[in-house]
């Protein structure tokens, strides 16, 4: 598998060189108009801006670097208008000469940016780019900028996705969005991609992708395609979720740095379990560095983006379950009482790298890399359970219970008394494990633009390694697997008089539940398994514009090799 991937990578330069030919010459009887569109306030190059010559019925959209090209224009002065959501449109007369190429640069502005020097324009700019991409989409698509909703509680992609129309979230035990459903379709039937390339699943034999495993801080926008298009994979029945990074070549300034520093605090004056009280401050930080360089004799043709993210997230909770007698009458006794303290400590640390190189105005190369660790460093589920038979003991002439039945007959809706008979049990359970999810992805490719023909091709390798064990094989201290122990013949009283949500539990006869020597019945289960997923892919696409109205024909091919396995970790 790796050998085949290496062969594909060796063949890629040949494909690039084969297509690196000069652009089509200008027709002697006509002219060409090329140019670039940017945001005059922020300097960002605008993708999806509409460039139109209304008198000729010609309209094109700018590419990822804000470039446009209008071919076969008749000689003369043409009124060219440029528009973009959130910015003022601009119209200008531009002379086009026969057999020559004219160039024009548009810097769109908005009055809003000039109201106040201290205005924060990043959120508006991100929303405008997302709405523009959504308006120009070929299919039913929702596009949202990650900065549109400000700082999210966990900075995870799933938190943003569930805010889009037609998207529902699947919550795990912590209340975190772990999977998403597109148009109600099961999450295993949706594909998740990064810049168009599918990521290996952390679900092992399952095809689902866990949206809480990767931070959203690295991505510029998220696209959700709800109606299948011919170029989508066959396993995208529900839809496609594409997380897009932004090319550093779209910067107009030389350098940009963005950083966020924050933390979540569990206040000491609220009720927390001991683990949360001992570690009540959890950081969440991100840093992004982008810069454009002059390389190999070119000007602003090499762009680099480096991102880093680190977060800790601890959740805790209390569960309580009371099973009543199978009756609709009142009063009713409780025959099964369970309570649990839950604590989960998660850590996410990630690095990303993107390099873009523009070899010529029509040829661009790129390399993306993701290094992501999303680990549940400990998951503790500490449970107690007291249960007995659903039988009420009859009373003798002296008013004392008789026989082996368990429930005292003087129960009420608030108080249940259980006799220390053989059917009365008390259990202690601890369920703890580590869940380490490590994801690695690298992608490289190129895009070549001719007059009306665009070729793009890439290859990618994605790997997911999930390790679930009791921590003994890890560098940190683990939590010990699953352990259960129990006593028989334990009497107890459950009193909800003072607080129905937190009733008073008291032992009433039988061996002491506080003496570990009395627990002679026990079972222990150890967890030690690893799930590996590897996905290798390569694709090539060609897009040919057919006429002046923008009709186009697109064709391509894609190769994908995917492997999933689950193995037991040796000790």
Secondary structure, 3 states (H helix, E strand, C coil): CHHHHHHHHHHHHHHHHHHCCCCCCCCCCCEEEEEEEEECCCCCECCCCEEEEHHHCEEEECCCCCEEEEEEECCEEEEEEEEECCEEEEEEEEEECCCCEEEEEEEECCHHHHCCCCCCCHHHHHHHHHHHHHHCCCCCEEEEEHHHHCCCCCCEHHHHHCCCCCEEEEECCCCCEEEEEECCECHHHEEEEECCEECCCCCCCCCCCCCCCCECCCCCEEEEECCCCCCCCCCCCCEEEEEECCCHHHCCCCEEEEEEEEEEECCCCCCCCHHHHHCCEEEEEEEEEEEEECCCCCCCCEEEEEEEEEEEEEEEEEEEEEEECCCCCCCCCEEEEEEEEEEEEEEEEEEEEEEEEEEECCEEEEEEEEEEEEEEEEEEEEEEEEECCCCECCECCCCCECCCCCECCCCCCCEEEECCCCCCEEEEEEEEEEEEEEEEEEEEEEEEECCCEEEEEEEEEEEEEEEEECCCCCCCCCCCEEEEEEEECCCEEEECCCCCCCCEEEECCCCCCCCHHHCCEEEEECCEEEEEEEEEEEEEEEEEECCCCCCEEEEEEEEEEEEEEEEECCC
